[in-house]
């Protein structure tokens, strides 16, 4: 009987195809890292040179990409592509027209500097998103993420003042399904030629944005009577006829000049 111990070590190969500096995030990493808002942009800060200044990412947002900066460049100087197609809104270079959900992403590669000329348009870095594809086997997922103020603790001062918890509700639900397209004994029987992948996600939120004070028409004004509508100095606010440019008699709009659609909006 003989015992032997064999020690092997492999040297990481040096990437010689280009001089790019980049980092890659796999689907497994996106799946394993807990992200409150299920926004893949939250993971990009794990790559050296990438900074995410967003205070919070409660859900995906088309304007969320602007807070991600690469190697100190401006947020609107980078490019974001999904399967090779740029999804940046060229009107402001901040918003993205499409953001894939986490269950639909196979890989995210961030090119920080020295990347090839084929990645043009922007000098502030490249975010390359590759979506999933179907495989020989059927795979799918169904999920529901729910956050509510009922699951949160109230703070000390609210408890002392008997103030209820702030409304905070997010529900992110979705599903995905991928696999081969085949007809038994007829088409693609080996299930290795044609595939499909489908993913859909729904985001619902109910978050208060504070109170606002606005001026609303009075009961008389909703009837066209502006005879008692005064400004801060107590002067009558004239209501002019858009046809004659002259004030209405007694500052009252005739009933036959009313729009039923306008009244519907006012009554609502």
C-alpha positions as CSV (number, residue, x, y, z in Angstrom):
1,X,0.0,0.0,0.0
2,X,1.4,3.4,-1.0
3,X,0.2,6.9,-0.2
4,X,1.0,9.8,-2.4
5,X,0.3,13.5,-2.2
6,X,0.2,15.4,-5.4
7,X,0.2,19.2,-5.4
8,X,-0.8,21.1,-8.6
9,X,-1.1,24.8,-9.3
10,X,-2.3,26.6,-12.3
11,X,-1.1,30.0,-13.4
12,X,-3.8,32.5,-14.4
13,X,-3.4,33.3,-18.1
14,X,-2.6,36.8,-19.1
15,X,-5.3,38.4,-21.4
16,X,-3.3,39.3,-24.5
17,X,-6.2,39.9,-27.0
18,X,-6.5,43.5,-25.9
19,X,-5.3,46.1,-23.4
20,X,-8.7,46.6,-21.8
21,X,-9.3,46.9,-18.1
22,X,-12.6,45.3,-17.3
23,X,-14.6,43.4,-14.7
24,X,-17.2,40.8,-15.1
25,X,-20.2,40.0,-13.0
26,X,-21.8,36.6,-13.5
27,X,-25.5,35.5,-13.2
28,X,-24.5,33.5,-10.2
29,X,-23.1,36.5,-8.4
30,X,-26.2,38.6,-9.3
31,X,-28.3,35.8,-7.9
32,X,-26.3,35.3,-4.7
33,X,-25.9,38.9,-3.7
34,X,-28.9,40.3,-1.8
35,X,-30.1,43.5,-3.6
36,X,-33.0,45.3,-2.0
37,X,-34.4,46.9,-5.2
38,X,-33.4,44.0,-7.6
39,X,-31.4,46.5,-9.7
40,X,-28.2,45.0,-11.2
41,X,-26.6,48.4,-11.2
42,X,-26.1,48.0,-7.4
43,X,-23.6,45.2,-8.0
44,X,-21.4,47.3,-10.3
45,X,-19.7,49.0,-7.4
46,X,-17.9,45.7,-6.7
47,X,-15.7,46.3,-9.7
48,X,-12.6,48.4,-9.1
49,X,-13.0,51.9,-10.6
50,X,-16.8,51.9,-10.5
51,X,-18.6,54.2,-8.0
52,X,-22.4,54.2,-7.4
53,X,-23.5,57.5,-5.7
54,X,-27.1,56.5,-5.5
55,X,-28.3,56.8,-1.9
56,X,-30.8,54.0,-2.3
57,X,-32.1,51.7,-5.0
58,X,-35.6,50.7,-4.0
59,X,-36.5,49.5,-7.5
60,X,-35.3,49.8,-11.1
61,X,-35.4,53.3,-12.5
62,X,-34.7,54.5,-16.0
63,X,-32.7,57.5,-14.5
64,X,-30.7,55.3,-12.1
65,X,-27.8,54.8,-14.4
66,X,-26.7,58.4,-14.1
67,X,-25.3,57.9,-10.6
68,X,-22.8,55.2,-11.8
69,X,-19.4,56.7,-12.6
70,X,-16.4,54.8,-14.0
71,X,-12.8,55.9,-13.2
72,X,-13.9,59.4,-12.2
73,X,-15.7,60.3,-15.4
74,X,-19.1,61.8,-15.5
75,X,-22.2,59.7,-15.2
76,X,-23.4,60.8,-18.6
77,X,-20.2,60.0,-20.4
78,X,-20.5,56.2,-20.3
79,X,-22.5,53.8,-22.6
80,X,-24.8,51.0,-21.6
81,X,-25.6,48.2,-24.0
82,X,-27.9,45.2,-23.9
83,X,-26.9,42.4,-26.2
84,X,-24.7,44.9,-28.1
85,X,-27.4,47.5,-28.6
86,X,-27.0,50.9,-26.9
87,X,-30.0,51.7,-24.6
88,X,-28.9,55.2,-23.5
89,X,-31.3,58.0,-24.0
90,X,-29.3,60.3,-26.4
91,X,-31.4,63.2,-25.2
92,X,-29.7,63.5,-21.8
93,X,-27.2,60.5,-21.8
94,X,-28.3,59.7,-18.3
95,X,-31.5,57.7,-18.7
96,X,-31.7,54.2,-20.2
97,X,-34.6,53.1,-22.4
98,X,-34.4,49.5,-21.1
99,X,-33.1,47.8,-18.0
100,X,-33.1,44.1,-17.9
101,X,-34.3,42.4,-14.7
102,X,-31.9,40.3,-12.7
103,X,-33.5,37.0,-13.7
104,X,-32.9,37.8,-17.4
105,X,-29.2,38.7,-17.1
106,X,-26.5,36.1,-17.9
107,X,-23.5,38.4,-17.5
108,X,-22.5,42.0,-17.0
109,X,-19.1,43.2,-18.2
110,X,-17.8,46.6,-17.4
111,X,-15.1,48.0,-19.6
112,X,-13.4,50.7,-17.4
113,X,-10.5,51.8,-19.7
114,X,-8.3,51.0,-22.7
115,X,-11.0,49.1,-24.4
116,X,-11.1,48.4,-28.2
117,X,-12.3,50.9,-30.8
118,X,-15.4,48.7,-31.5
119,X,-16.8,50.1,-28.3
120,X,-17.2,53.6,-29.5
121,X,-19.6,56.5,-28.7
122,X,-18.6,57.2,-25.1
123,X,-15.2,57.6,-23.4
124,X,-16.4,57.2,-19.8
125,X,-16.6,53.4,-19.7
126,X,-18.9,50.7,-21.1
127,X,-21.5,48.6,-19.3
128,X,-22.2,45.5,-21.4
129,X,-25.3,43.5,-20.4
130,X,-25.8,40.0,-21.9
131,X,-29.2,38.5,-21.4
132,X,-29.9,34.8,-20.9
133,X,-30.7,32.3,-23.6
134,X,-32.6,29.0,-23.5
135,X,-30.7,25.7,-23.1
136,X,-31.4,22.0,-23.9
137,X,-33.4,21.7,-20.7
138,X,-36.3,23.7,-19.5
139,X,-35.6,26.1,-16.7
140,X,-37.8,28.8,-15.1
141,X,-38.4,30.9,-12.0
142,X,-41.3,32.6,-10.2
143,X,-40.7,35.1,-7.5
144,X,-42.4,37.8,-5.4
145,X,-40.4,40.3,-3.3
146,X,-42.5,42.4,-0.9
147,X,-41.4,45.2,1.4
148,X,-43.9,47.1,3.7
149,X,-43.8,49.4,6.6
150,X,-45.5,46.6,8.6
151,X,-42.2,44.8,8.4
152,X,-40.1,47.8,9.5
153,X,-39.4,49.1,13.0
154,X,-40.5,52.6,13.9
155,X,-37.9,55.0,15.2
156,X,-37.5,56.3,18.7
157,X,-38.9,59.8,18.1
158,X,-41.9,58.5,16.2
159,X,-42.7,56.1,19.1
160,X,-42.3,58.9,21.6
161,X,-44.6,61.2,19.7
162,X,-47.0,58.4,18.9
163,X,-46.4,59.0,15.2
164,X,-47.2,56.0,12.9
165,X,-44.6,54.5,10.6
166,X,-44.0,56.1,7.2
167,X,-45.8,54.4,4.3
168,X,-43.2,52.1,2.5
169,X,-44.5,49.5,0.1
170,X,-42.7,47.8,-2.8
171,X,-43.7,44.7,-4.5
172,X,-41.6,43.2,-7.3
173,X,-43.0,40.1,-8.9
174,X,-41.9,38.2,-12.0
175,X,-41.2,35.0,-13.8
176,X,-38.9,33.5,-16.4
177,X,-38.9,30.4,-18.6
178,X,-36.4,29.1,-21.1
179,X,-35.7,26.0,-23.0
180,X,-35.6,24.3,-26.4
181,X,-38.0,24.7,-29.3
182,X,-38.7,21.3,-30.7
183,X,-41.4,18.9,-32.0
184,X,-40.9,15.3,-30.8
185,X,-39.6,13.0,-33.7
186,X,-40.1,15.9,-36.2
187,X,-38.1,19.0,-35.5
188,X,-35.0,19.7,-33.5
189,X,-35.3,16.3,-31.8
190,X,-31.8,16.6,-30.3
191,X,-32.9,20.0,-28.8
192,X,-29.6,21.7,-29.7
193,X,-30.6,24.0,-32.6
194,X,-33.4,26.4,-31.5
195,X,-34.1,27.8,-28.1
196,X,-36.2,30.4,-26.4
197,X,-36.1,32.5,-23.2
198,X,-38.8,34.7,-21.8
199,X,-38.8,36.9,-18.7
200,X,-41.2,39.5,-17.3
201,X,-41.2,41.5,-14.1
202,X,-43.7,43.8,-12.5
203,X,-42.9,46.6,-10.1
204,X,-45.5,48.2,-7.8
205,X,-44.7,50.9,-5.2
206,X,-46.6,53.2,-2.9
207,X,-44.4,55.7,-1.3
208,X,-45.5,59.2,0.0
209,X,-43.5,62.2,-1.2
210,X,-44.7,64.6,1.4
211,X,-47.6,67.1,1.5
212,X,-48.2,69.8,-1.0
213,X,-50.4,72.8,-0.9
214,X,-52.2,73.8,-4.1
215,X,-55.0,76.2,-4.9
216,X,-58.2,74.6,-6.1
217,X,-61.3,76.3,-7.6
218,X,-64.1,77.2,-5.2
219,X,-67.6,75.9,-5.5
220,X,-68.7,79.2,-7.2
221,X,-65.7,79.2,-9.6
222,X,-66.6,75.7,-10.7
223,X,-70.0,77.1,-11.7
224,X,-68.3,79.9,-13.7
225,X,-68.9,82.6,-11.0
226,X,-65.6,84.6,-10.4
227,X,-67.4,87.6,-9.0
228,X,-65.8,86.9,-5.6
229,X,-62.4,85.8,-6.8
230,X,-59.9,88.3,-5.3
231,X,-56.1,88.5,-5.3
232,X,-54.0,89.0,-2.2
233,X,-54.6,92.8,-2.3
234,X,-58.4,92.3,-2.4
235,X,-58.8,93.3,-6.1
236,X,-61.1,91.4,-8.4
237,X,-59.3,88.9,-10.7
238,X,-60.8,89.6,-14.1
239,X,-61.7,86.6,-16.3
240,X,-61.5,87.6,-20.0
241,X,-63.5,86.1,-22.8
242,X,-60.9,84.4,-25.1
243,X,-62.9,85.4,-28.2
244,X,-63.4,89.1,-27.4
245,X,-60.5,89.5,-25.0
246,X,-62.8,91.6,-22.8
247,X,-63.9,90.6,-19.3
248,X,-67.1,88.6,-18.9
249,X,-70.0,90.6,-17.6
250,X,-70.0,90.6,-13.8
251,X,-67.0,88.3,-14.1
252,X,-69.3,85.3,-14.6
253,X,-68.8,82.8,-17.4
254,X,-72.1,82.0,-19.2
255,X,-73.2,78.4,-18.8
256,X,-73.4,77.9,-22.6
257,X,-69.6,78.5,-22.8
258,X,-68.8,75.6,-20.5
259,X,-67.0,72.5,-21.7
260,X,-68.4,69.3,-20.3
261,X,-64.9,67.8,-20.3
262,X,-63.5,70.7,-18.4
263,X,-66.2,70.4,-15.8
264,X,-65.6,66.7,-15.5
265,X,-62.0,67.4,-14.6
266,X,-62.9,70.1,-12.1
267,X,-65.5,68.0,-10.4
268,X,-63.0,65.1,-10.2
